[in-house]
């Protein structure tokens, strides 16, 4: 099939590349000429494992193209995916101005049937709004269908999530739209769930909100464990083995970040309030997450009093491993708090340093973990990169001025760090 992808950011580029890998002819559109030049030159504007190689292969095979003009693709494609950004407004609602602009542009240029699919995470009832917008802008008599096909991509494992998903959700209004989307995904083995558009839109917000709720539950639980000397990892293990609960997303730490969970929670909460159906648990999930960064920061402040003049060696800046994404990263909340108390920060991240620079000022950025930790009074781990598991701790200890280790991801075992000579503190587990 001939597919158009409008918006070549994270979701659009991964979606387009994977659809090309399935054998479809895909053209990705973006109104940022620099981004399109970057992609045409063989570079990727963000880090995602395996994506660069997959783009190269599909461009070479003649299945993946990049352009800046929507009008060049509208009437060549049987399906157009809207994959533009839907950022949060100050009140938490989703800003749909980008969706509106591309919908109007598609309608303006449309001359033959096309299925327009919302891939971006949007509030419930957006599909109806897209259909009304198209109806106002498309030429009289030109047919179209609208559908919803929410994405469930995790940064760091997006290709695997697309190619081997737990489920594929499509929300449709017509049998024609359902038939097209079934054909599009025919080569994939995963369950395909067909719903109305509103239900599909709600599935995405509900799924992300529930996963975020599990994380905040684990973080709230970690504070109780700290208060009584229990081990949150053992508590969540005992909970998660119950198949009704499951152990995924029950890891305590410094809180969730990224582009999706914070934005989707706020949007879903705003939707519920607008509908007059209060969903207070979502507000509490946000509150717990926002407080977790300060909670961890205070662990460091209380044990290193006074912080002024002390150097902290920070491992990890991105909101999670295997990505360079700094959006809503816990480091953006934690490190300024520590700097305000007078701490000097020297930090290392395998991928996110360049994207961290505009947001985290007054920090020494190191070329490797050992440089970040050299001369530090304490180790502060904020992102669970696998390479940190293989550090030479004897070498680390020789370069350190102090023996404190603050693990914000519970990446290491207290006993192991004690053997390495550290005073080890994590989240919701007994110190060592």
PyMOL commands that set and color helices and strands:
alter all, ss='L'
color gray80, all
select helices_A, chain A and resi 10-21+33-40+51-60+70-72+74-76+97-109+126-137+158-163+175-184+197-228+232-240+261-274+280-303+330-340+353-357+369-373+386-390+393-399+414-419
alter helices_A, ss='H'
color red, helices_A
select strands_A, chain A and resi 2-6+25-29+64-67+79-82+114-118+144-148+167-172+191-195+311-315+344-348+364-365+378-381+404-407+423-425
alter strands_A, ss='S'
color yellow, strands_A
deselect
rebuild
show_as cartoon
